[in-house]
Amino acid sequence: MIGPGTFPVEPWHVRETGLDLTLLGQTESVFALSNGHIGLRGNLDEGEPHGMPGTYLNSFYEDRPLPYAEAGYGYPEVGQAVVNVTNGKLVRLFVDDEPFDVRYGELVSHERVLDLRAGTLTRSAEWVSPAGKRVRVRSTRLVSFVQRAVAAVEYVVEAVGEPARLTLQSELVANEAMPAQRADPRVAAALTSPLVAVERDSEGTSATLVHRTRSSGLQMAAGMDHVLEADGRVTHETRTSEDWARSTFVVTAEPGRPVRLVKHLAYGWSAQRSHPALRDQVAGALSGARYTGWEGLLREQRQYLDRFWDAADVQVDGDAEVQQAVRFALFHVLQAGARSEGRGIPGKGLTGPGYDGHIFWDTEAYVLPVLTYTAPDAARDALRWRWSTVDHARSRAKELGLRGAAFPWRTIRGEECSGYWPAGTAAFHVNADVAAAVERYRVVTGDDSLEQDGGLDLLVETARLWMSLGHHDADGAWHVAGVTGPDEYSAVVDDNVFTNLAAAHNLSAAAAAVRRQQDRARDLGVDLEEAATWVDAAKAVHVPYDERLRVHQQHEGFTRLPEWDFAHRRDYPLMLHAPYFDLYRRQVCKQADLGMALFWFGDRFSEEDIARDVDYYERRTVRDSSLSACVQAVLAARVGHLDLAHDYTYEAASVDLRDLHHNTADGLHIASLAGTWMALVQGFGGLRDTSGELTLDPALPHGISRLRFSVRWHGCTLRVTVHHDEVEYEVHDGPGASVRLRHAGEHVTVSTGAPVRRPVRRRTPLLPRPQQPPGREPAHRAPAVS
């Protein structure tokens, strides 16, 4: 676990001031760079030692069989796993004839800095070789947000005290050896030498390797080119083999006269294009990088991020740790989706191989709300990827005997990759999550183009799925039986509240879209009569309620199940210490499930019901999922437990900076990072959009003195500044721009140059602060302020 002093608290940097070899896996994830297309783990430049080498291309995968002790009809037979592709980060250094290796000689100093405004990873080291030669090394790495196929490294070496002969080896390496797989269902499948050499080429200081996967048949190309600046004589050679290419530079460095190497990298892959086309694509990207130059790449990167932070920054006064963490979170959410362009957004982004690089419901339920409000183009691209997989979803629904489209629980390219039915296929709510993301994009942006170009297909096909899954009983109530909600400790249940309400929202949104897009709807075979049946089902949806306890049941019968024995069984995560059958039959929740229903559909519940439900489920939720803390933060804020919400916010923000789930080495938890924004903006900012209008009802905990954030609404940028007693709304756009919103029930119009201030509504809890299961209190207890 990462200790509290590992990364000093700074507003715009994540800084590691020493090198702890026991934390290499975790820091490689934290320091990963990506643009949504290329992902580079934060490995040391020289490649060794490492926790796990990692270079990824979004959606570049290899097939693998899914073994079953007892197979069944409808079980997926083939899975997909992300591939560690050709590593271009490597720059090896030899001082005289001794390799720069932090495990040998004397490492005088070592620092790495992730700069959240510059979009770079910088490393500084001073090292004395076993023979006594001293050098200073400084490297800077970036993955370009502007030039999608390009990454680059600047590597500077300076001899200290006396001259030294420096040999720099810059490499491309495919089929790297990977560490042994751990016995944890959250880690990746081990792939041995997944790449087959297709072509290699070199000229001058450039080299290109082309490979394909053995089974999935995808092809990828990686290329490198170099610019070396040094005084005196330089020798150079480039060599290639099937799985590696190496450019070697030798120079004598005088003290105070640094040697500078700039390495340009380019990557491309395709399932359809020929390997000559990929090779030429990479060559073109390298030419563009050379034309721009290192300083130009840095300038482009900073300008891109300046625009992002202007629209997306969240300022947290009074809690410096959460301030650092939310910017770290937003930076990695942006990296996960900025240039995905036709690809999905994996649960780990491109920071590690955890969960095999799969995309889950996390994307639509956690990541896309943030991108919709801060970088809507990226959200639209992610939804267009879902639409591109709709034929796979239609085929899956047909295989299951259902109408419409059944989107996969976990996937890379659109086919279901979950071999565990109860927590996979049965979690049909993923389909309503996709529909909710489509509808949210339209509501927040005011842009109908997505609905016209694929979005309506998603809404219609998921609505048809729900109509074949659900049924009306004799009294007319509409039920959905045999499904799994967000809580994976309650599987294959009847009338999960979140699933039912999400399905109802899906059906209503689809019916409204059909009325707006009647011509396109006719092309899909939908008429107003079919849409009317969707509305009837949505209105009749059943929501289980326990009249005796006066709380909603997470699913039908949940409150009548035996309680979990927290006094004697508290080894977390429970899924690694208890059989699933035991978890399934007790009142214990892996994560907020009924809470998700209260969060997303809070306007369907009274304030008293929400308060009682929060109190009841807090005592039974163990947060074995990183998706839970942010939802619990939003709900705690809503019911007036603001300091508890602050604690949960800290936990969501710290999940990777503190490695709270002990698996950050496998990649970052992108959804939990997105949840940091949700906790602050939707929790303390009180932002809602479920009614089709922008609603805010802010309130701050004691530990935060001011919260400022911006959101995009119908093409305008609204800046919200919250103090304990007052909130100010400003529009930051050209003349005539305005935003209509509802503040604490009052409709307000905010225009450019005319900020509006309103008092903050005081939140008084209806019930005492709830307790959590033993040992599952939030990770951080905000200090009490008198």
Secondary structure, 3 states (H helix, E strand, C coil): CCCCCCCCECCCEEEECCCCHHHHHHHHHHCCEECCCEEECCCCCCCCCCCCCCEEECCCEEEEECCCCCCCCCCCCEEEEECCCCECCCEEEEECCEECCCCCCEEEEEEEEEECCCCEEEEEEEEECCCCCEEEEEEEEEECCCCCCEEEEEEEEEEECCCEEEEEEEEEECCCCCCCCCCCCCCCCCCCCCEEEEEEEEECCEEEEEEEECCCCCEEEEEEEEEEECCCCEEEEEEECCCEEEEEEEEEECCCCCEEEEEEEEEEEECCCCHHHHHHHHHHHHHHHHHHHHHHHHHHHHHHHHHHHHHHCEEEECCHHHHHHHHHHHHHHHHHHCCCCCCCCCCCCCCCCHHHHCECCHHHHHHHHHHHHHCHHHHHHHHHHHHHCHHHHHHHHHHCCCCCCCCCCCECCCCCCCCCCCCCCCCCHHHHHHHHHHHHHHHHHCCCHHHHHHHHHHHHHHHHHHHHHEEECCCCCEEECCECCCCCCCCCECCCHHHHHHHHHHHHHHHHHHHHCHHHHHHCCCCHHHHHHHHHHHHCECCCEECCCCEECCCCCHHHCCECCCCCCCCCCHHHCCCHHHHHCCECECCCCHHHHHHHCHHHCCHHHHHHHHHHHHCCECCCCCCHHHHHHHHHHHCCCHHHHHHHHHHHHHCCCCCCCCCHHHCCCHHHHHHHHHHHHHHHCCCECCCCCEEECCCCCCCCCEEEEEEEECCEEEEEEECCCEEEEEECCCCCCEEEEEECCEEEEEEECECEEEECCCCCCCCCCCCCCCCCCCCCCCCCCC
